[in-house]
Amino acid sequence: MLLTSNLAFSQWERIFKDPMTTAAAIDRLVHHSVILELNVPSYRLEASKRRQEAQSEAQAVHEPAP
């Protein structure tokens, strides 16, 4: 099984709300697991920023000057 998250384990309480449930879920997931932590920029976030910039530029071109 492969599981990915953009949240650190310490932030998983935002999802589960209950500290005991959070600890239990993490414990079961990481038991006998290999954890790969990649500290690289998010490709989806970068693509979204580029898309938004392109849309803003396109709107600026099509807006009439005052």
N, C-alpha and C positions, 0 to 999 in steps of 0.2 A: 504494500500500500504506500502511496505517496501522498503526503499532506503538506500543503503550503499555507503560509500565513504571512501577512505583512505586519503582524503584531508580535512583540516579544511575549514570552510566557508571562512576564510580570504584568502585562496589560490585558490578559485574557479575562480578568474579572469584569471587564466591560461587557463581555459577551455572556458569561454565565451568571453574573451578579452575585452569586454566593461563593465565598472563599473556599468552602469545603468541596463544593461541586467542581470548582476550578482546579483545585489541587488534585482531586480524584481523576479528572479527565486528563490532566497533564501526566500524572503518574502512570496511567494506563497507556497513554500514547508513547511515552518515552521508554518504557520498560523494554529492554532488548532492542532498542532502536539505534539507528545511526542518524545523528542530527547534523545537517549541513547548514551552516549559517552563512549566507551570502550577503555581504555588505556592499551591494552595488546599487546604483540608481535604478528605479523602477522603469522598465521599458514602457509600460502602459501609461504611467504618469507623464513621461517625456513626450510620448506620442500625443497624448491629450493636450498638453501645453502647446505643442506645435500646431495642432488642429485649431485650437482656440485663437492663437495668434494669427493664423491664416484667415480665419473667419473675420476677425477684427479688422485686418488689413483690407479684406474684400469689402466689408461694409463701409470703411472709410473712403474707398475709391468710388463707391456708388452713391454716397451722400452728396447732395448739392452743397456748394459753398455758400456761406451766408452773404 
